[in-house]
Amino acid sequence: MGRAVLARMWTPGTLARLAEAQRLLDGLGYRSRIRVPVSLEHAVHQWEHEYDRALRRALVQEALAFALRLVVARPDSGEDLCFAWRRPSGDPAARASEAEW
């Protein structure tokens, strides 16, 4: 389950954005016990060796809850798992956006 979640969470684009965020945090002098992953292999290594059971469970629960409640897969995404973020249902822009689907 964890590997499937990681493969969806840590796409090449996501990893590139995380690397940029890590450089920014480093520049600000912020240090964290766990660094952002630089590759899917690094993320799997962290999952297997650095994350305790509670953290792994929390990541899976959060990823599943987020996927089930807040995102919708784009029908034209093909092989790539691409998400479009939904606005709150009362937002007029959300209704217009959903009508486009």
C-alpha positions as a Markdown table, in Angstrom:
| # | Residue | x | y | z |
|---|---|---|---|---|
| 1 | Met | 0.0 | 0.0 | 0.0 |
| 2 | Gly | 2.8 | 2.4 | 0.9 |
| 3 | Arg | 4.7 | 1.9 | -2.3 |
| 4 | Ala | 1.5 | 2.6 | -4.3 |
| 5 | Val | 0.8 | 5.8 | -2.4 |
| 6 | Leu | 4.4 | 6.9 | -2.8 |
| 7 | Ala | 4.4 | 6.3 | -6.5 |
| 8 | Arg | 1.4 | 8.5 | -6.9 |
| 9 | Met | 2.6 | 11.2 | -4.5 |
| 10 | Trp | 6.2 | 11.5 | -5.6 |
| 11 | Thr | 6.0 | 12.1 | -9.4 |
| 12 | Pro | 9.0 | 13.7 | -11.1 |
| 13 | Gly | 7.3 | 17.1 | -11.2 |
| 14 | Thr | 6.4 | 16.8 | -7.5 |
| 15 | Leu | 9.9 | 15.8 | -6.6 |
| 16 | Ala | 11.4 | 18.8 | -8.5 |
| 17 | Arg | 9.0 | 21.2 | -6.7 |
| 18 | Leu | 10.0 | 19.6 | -3.4 |
| 19 | Ala | 13.7 | 19.9 | -4.2 |
| 20 | Glu | 13.2 | 23.6 | -4.8 |
| 21 | Ala | 11.3 | 23.9 | -1.5 |
| 22 | Gln | 14.1 | 22.1 | 0.3 |
| 23 | Arg | 16.6 | 24.5 | -1.2 |
| 24 | Leu | 14.5 | 27.4 | 0.1 |
| 25 | Leu | 14.3 | 25.9 | 3.6 |
| 26 | Asp | 18.0 | 25.3 | 3.6 |
| 27 | Gly | 18.6 | 28.9 | 2.6 |
| 28 | Leu | 16.5 | 30.1 | 5.5 |
| 29 | Gly | 18.4 | 27.8 | 7.9 |
| 30 | Tyr | 15.4 | 25.6 | 8.7 |
| 31 | Arg | 16.5 | 22.0 | 9.5 |
| 32 | Ser | 14.1 | 19.1 | 9.7 |
| 33 | Arg | 14.8 | 15.6 | 10.9 |
| 34 | Ile | 13.4 | 14.1 | 7.7 |
| 35 | Arg | 14.5 | 15.8 | 4.4 |
| 36 | Val | 12.2 | 15.8 | 1.4 |
| 37 | Pro | 12.7 | 12.9 | -1.0 |
| 38 | Val | 14.9 | 13.5 | -4.1 |
| 39 | Ser | 13.7 | 10.5 | -6.0 |
| 40 | Leu | 11.0 | 7.7 | -5.7 |
| 41 | Glu | 13.8 | 5.4 | -4.5 |
| 42 | His | 14.7 | 7.8 | -1.8 |
| 43 | Ala | 11.0 | 8.1 | -0.7 |
| 44 | Val | 10.8 | 4.3 | -0.5 |
| 45 | His | 14.0 | 4.2 | 1.5 |
| 46 | Gln | 12.6 | 6.8 | 3.9 |
| 47 | Trp | 9.3 | 4.8 | 4.1 |
| 48 | Glu | 11.1 | 1.6 | 5.0 |
| 49 | His | 13.9 | 2.9 | 7.3 |
| 50 | Glu | 13.0 | 6.4 | 8.6 |
| 51 | Tyr | 9.2 | 6.5 | 9.0 |
| 52 | Asp | 7.7 | 4.8 | 12.0 |
| 53 | Arg | 4.4 | 2.9 | 11.7 |
| 54 | Ala | 2.3 | 5.8 | 13.0 |
| 55 | Leu | 3.8 | 8.2 | 10.3 |
| 56 | Arg | 3.3 | 5.6 | 7.5 |
| 57 | Arg | -0.3 | 5.1 | 8.6 |
| 58 | Ala | -0.9 | 8.8 | 8.8 |
| 59 | Leu | 0.5 | 9.4 | 5.3 |
| 60 | Val | -1.6 | 6.6 | 3.8 |
| 61 | Gln | -4.7 | 7.8 | 5.6 |
| 62 | Glu | -4.1 | 11.4 | 4.5 |
| 63 | Ala | -3.4 | 10.5 | 0.9 |
| 64 | Leu | -6.6 | 8.4 | 0.7 |
| 65 | Ala | -8.8 | 10.9 | 2.4 |
| 66 | Phe | -7.4 | 13.7 | 0.1 |
| 67 | Ala | -7.9 | 11.6 | -3.0 |
| 68 | Leu | -11.4 | 10.6 | -2.1 |
| 69 | Arg | -12.7 | 14.0 | -0.9 |
| 70 | Leu | -10.8 | 16.8 | -2.6 |
| 71 | Val | -9.6 | 15.8 | -6.0 |
| 72 | Val | -11.0 | 14.5 | -9.3 |
| 73 | Ala | -8.9 | 12.7 | -11.9 |
| 74 | Arg | -8.8 | 14.5 | -15.3 |
| 75 | Pro | -10.4 | 12.2 | -17.9 |
| 76 | Asp | -7.8 | 13.2 | -20.5 |
| 77 | Ser | -4.8 | 12.5 | -18.3 |
| 78 | Gly | -4.0 | 9.1 | -19.9 |
| 79 | Glu | -1.2 | 7.3 | -18.1 |
| 80 | Asp | -0.3 | 10.3 | -16.0 |
| 81 | Leu | -2.2 | 10.6 | -12.7 |
| 82 | Cys | -3.1 | 14.3 | -12.8 |
| 83 | Phe | -5.5 | 15.9 | -10.4 |
| 84 | Ala | -7.6 | 19.0 | -10.7 |
| 85 | Trp | -8.3 | 20.6 | -7.3 |
| 86 | Arg | -11.9 | 21.3 | -6.6 |
| 87 | Arg | -13.1 | 24.5 | -5.0 |
| 88 | Pro | -15.7 | 24.4 | -2.2 |
| 89 | Ser | -19.1 | 23.3 | -3.6 |
| 90 | Gly | -20.7 | 26.7 | -2.8 |
| 91 | Asp | -18.2 | 28.5 | -5.0 |
| 92 | Pro | -19.7 | 29.7 | -8.3 |
| 93 | Ala | -16.4 | 29.1 | -10.0 |
| 94 | Ala | -16.5 | 25.5 | -8.9 |
| 95 | Arg | -19.8 | 25.0 | -10.5 |
| 96 | Ala | -18.6 | 26.5 | -13.8 |
| 97 | Ser | -15.4 | 24.4 | -13.6 |
| 98 | Glu | -17.4 | 21.2 | -13.0 |
| 99 | Ala | -19.6 | 22.0 | -15.9 |
| 100 | Glu | -16.6 | 22.0 | -18.2 |
| 101 | Trp | -15.9 | 18.4 | -17.3 |
